[in-house]
Amino acid sequence: MGSPASPSALSRLQVFRSQTDAALGKLNREIIPPAILDKAKQYLGTARRQVDNAATRPVVDPRNIKAGIEAMFSVYDAFQEVVEWHAKNLVHSEPALLGPVQHALTLSDLRDSAGRLGSYVVPYLISGKQIPLSDLQRINDIQKRIALQWQRLQLERNPEEDLARQSFEGYGLPLVANLISEGQLGKTYSLDERDFTLRYTAALAPLEKSRSNYLRNTVEKYEICERKAARQFVGVLACTVCIVGLIYWIIVVVRTRVLKPLLDVSASLVALVNEQPLSSRLDRTGPKEMDELFKALDAVEIGLRERAELTERFKQQAETDPLTHLMNRRAFEAEGKASLKVLRGACAFLMLLDLDHFKLINDCHGHPTGDRVLVAVAEVLRNMVRPRELIARIGGEEFAILIQAQDLPAAISTAESIQAALRKLEFTAKDGTPIRVAASIGISEGGEYNLTEMLSRADLALYDAKRAGRNCIKVFNTAVV
C-alpha cells in the first residue's frame, strides 16, 4: 500500500469516471437548475484531484487518504441538492408521496452515514496508525446521527429494515468499535483495509437491500394505482364507446348496405391488432362514404407495420454496440442469463478479454485507428465462436465471450486460439508505424455460478493477467500461461 496505484487500477478509475461523466451529461439542464448541477460538478473535479493526489503519493499518509475520502463525500453532499430538488418537485406534483419520499431520503441518509462511519477507519488501517481524538469525536457524532435516523425510520415499521438494523448494530458497529479499541491500546489492527471493507460492506448489505426494496415497492405501489386509474378510464371510455356504438348500430339498421363493410372493417382492425395483414378479399364496394374508412384502415396498417419495424430497429440499436455491431453489455447480460438457465452452468465458461495498451493506440495514432482495431478484433472474435455462443463488447476495449466447452483445458485452448488470431492482426498507422494487437484474458467456469458471479470472477482473473505482465491467460484462482 505504500506505492502509487497500479496502471490497471488507474485505468479502471478512468473508466468509472467516464461513466460518471456520461451519466451527468444525460441530466437535463433545462429541468434541473444549472447552478445546482454545476456546483456538484465543481465538487467532483476537486474530489478527483484529491484522490489523484493520494493515489500517486509514494508514502501512505492517512491525511491524504482521508482528504480524498472526505472530498468524495462532499460530492455526494452536493449532489444531494439535486436529489432534494427532485423530491420537492415530486411532492409538489403529488402531495400523497410526502411520506414515502421522506422515508426514502432517510434511508439514503442512513446508508450514507453508515458509509462515512467506516470511511473514518480505513485510512488508519492502511497506515497502521492510531485514530486521533478529532476523528473519534466525528465517529461518535456520526453514530449519534445514525441512532436518530433509525428512530425516524421506526415511525413506519418495516421488518426488512429491522433486520438491516440488527445486522448493522450487531455486526457493523462492533466491528468498528473493536478496531478503534485495538488502535487505542496500541495493538496491531486485526484487519487490513481490504478485509475490513469486505466485512463492513457485508454488514451494510441488508441496509442497502432494504433501501432498494423500499424504493422498488413504493414505485410498484403507485404503478398499481396508476394502472387502476387507467382501467377506470378504459371502463369509462368503453362505456362511451358502447353508447356511441349503440347509436351507430341504429343508424346502420337504417343503412343496411353499410353493415357488411363495417363488419369487414372491424374484422380487419382485429387482424391488424394481432399483427396480421389485411385480407385481400376485403369487400371495398359500398357507398362512397366508406371510401375514407378504407383509406384510414390502409393508413392504420401502414402505420402499425412501420411502428413494428421501428420498434425492432430501436430494440436492435439498444442491444448492439454501434461500432463493432456486437451485443452490448445489456444484451449480453440478458442473453447470458438465458443461456445459463438452459445449460444450468454445465460446460459454460466466461472469458473477459481486454486489449493490452489500447489507450496508447488511441493516444499515439488517434481514435479512428483505435476504432479500426476494435472492429477488426470484433471480426476475429465473431469468427472464433460458434453460433450458439455469445460475444459482446462490454467496455471501451473489453469484450465478453460466453462459450460452451468440454472442460477447462478446452476453454483455455479456445482462449489461446483467440490470442493467436489477434497476434496475426496487422495495422499500419498513418505515419507508417506498425501496430500489433495483444490481449489479456480472464476465464471463469460456470458450475453453480450465475452470470453476475462469473463476470466478477472472470474480472478478477483478468486483473491477475494484467498484473502478470499482460498478453496472457488467467483462470480464476488458477494461473495458465
MOURVEN-V90403 format. One record per backbone hydrogen bond with DSSP energy under -1.0 kcal/mol. CO is the residue of the C=O (numbers start at 1). NH is the residue of the N-H. Records with the same first field share a line. If there is no record, write none. Layout:
CO = NH ; NH
This chain:
6 = 10
7 = 11
8 = 12
9 = 13
10 = 14
11 = 15
12 = 16
13 = 17
14 = 18
15 = 19
16 = 20
17 = 21
18 = 22
19 = 23
20 = 24
21 = 25
24 = 27
28 = 31 ; 32
33 = 37
34 = 38
35 = 39
36 = 40
37 = 41
38 = 42
39 = 43
40 = 44
41 = 45
42 = 46
43 = 47
44 = 48
45 = 49
46 = 50
47 = 51
48 = 52
49 = 53
50 = 54
51 = 55
52 = 56
55 = 5
61 = 65
62 = 66
63 = 67
64 = 68
65 = 69
66 = 70
67 = 71
68 = 72
69 = 73
70 = 74
71 = 75
72 = 76
73 = 77
74 = 78
75 = 79
76 = 80
78 = 81
79 = 83
80 = 84
81 = 85
82 = 86
83 = 87
84 = 88
85 = 89
86 = 90
87 = 91
88 = 92
89 = 93
90 = 94
94 = 97
95 = 98
97 = 101
98 = 102
99 = 103
100 = 104
101 = 105
102 = 106
103 = 107
104 = 108
105 = 109
106 = 110
107 = 111
108 = 112
109 = 113
110 = 114
111 = 115
112 = 116
113 = 117
114 = 118
115 = 119
116 = 120
118 = 121 ; 122
121 = 125
122 = 126
123 = 127
124 = 128
132 = 136
133 = 137
134 = 138
135 = 139
136 = 140
137 = 141
138 = 142
139 = 143
140 = 144
141 = 145
142 = 146
143 = 147
144 = 148
145 = 149
146 = 150
147 = 151
148 = 152
149 = 153
150 = 154
152 = 155
153 = 156
158 = 162
159 = 163
160 = 164
161 = 165
162 = 166
163 = 167
164 = 168
165 = 169
166 = 170
167 = 171 ; 172
168 = 173
171 = 175
172 = 176
173 = 177
174 = 178
175 = 179
176 = 180
177 = 181
178 = 182
179 = 183
180 = 184
181 = 185
182 = 187
183 = 186
192 = 196
193 = 197
194 = 198
195 = 199
196 = 200
197 = 201
198 = 202
199 = 203
200 = 204
201 = 205
204 = 208
205 = 209
206 = 210
207 = 211
208 = 212
209 = 213
210 = 214
211 = 215
212 = 216
213 = 217
214 = 218
215 = 219
216 = 220
217 = 221
218 = 222
219 = 223
220 = 224
221 = 225
222 = 226
223 = 227
224 = 228
225 = 229
226 = 230
227 = 231
228 = 232
229 = 233
230 = 234
231 = 235
232 = 236
233 = 237
234 = 238
235 = 239
236 = 240
237 = 241
238 = 242
239 = 243
240 = 244
241 = 245
242 = 246
243 = 247
244 = 248
245 = 249
246 = 250
247 = 251
248 = 252
249 = 253
250 = 254
251 = 255
255 = 258
258 = 262
259 = 263
260 = 264
261 = 265
262 = 266
263 = 267
264 = 268
265 = 269
266 = 270
267 = 271
268 = 272
269 = 273
270 = 274
271 = 276
272 = 275
279 = 282
287 = 290
288 = 291
290 = 294
291 = 295
292 = 296
293 = 297
294 = 298
295 = 299
296 = 300
297 = 301
298 = 302
299 = 303
300 = 304
301 = 305
302 = 306
303 = 307
304 = 308
305 = 309
306 = 310
307 = 311
308 = 312
309 = 313
310 = 314
311 = 315
312 = 316
313 = 317
314 = 318
315 = 319
319 = 328
321 = 325
326 = 321
327 = 393
328 = 332
329 = 333
330 = 334
331 = 335
332 = 336
333 = 337
334 = 338
335 = 339
336 = 340
337 = 341
338 = 342
339 = 343
340 = 344
343 = 346
345 = 348 ; 447
347 = 405
348 = 446
349 = 403
350 = 444
351 = 401
352 = 442
353 = 399
354 = 440
355 = 358
358 = 362
359 = 363
360 = 364
361 = 365
362 = 366
366 = 370
367 = 371
368 = 372
369 = 373
370 = 374
371 = 375
372 = 376
373 = 377
374 = 378
375 = 379
376 = 380
377 = 381
378 = 382
379 = 383
380 = 384
381 = 385
386 = 389
390 = 402
391 = 327
392 = 400
397 = 355
398 = 394 ; 395
399 = 353
400 = 392
401 = 351
402 = 390
403 = 349
407 = 411
408 = 412
409 = 413
410 = 414
411 = 415
412 = 416
413 = 417
414 = 418
415 = 419
416 = 420
417 = 421
418 = 422
419 = 423
422 = 425
427 = 435
429 = 432
433 = 429
435 = 427
438 = 356
440 = 354
441 = 474
442 = 352
443 = 476
444 = 350
446 = 449
450 = 454
451 = 455
452 = 456
453 = 457
454 = 458
455 = 459
456 = 460
457 = 461
458 = 462
459 = 463
460 = 464
461 = 465
462 = 466
463 = 467
464 = 468
465 = 470
466 = 469
472 = 441
473 = 480
474 = 443
475 = 478
478 = 475
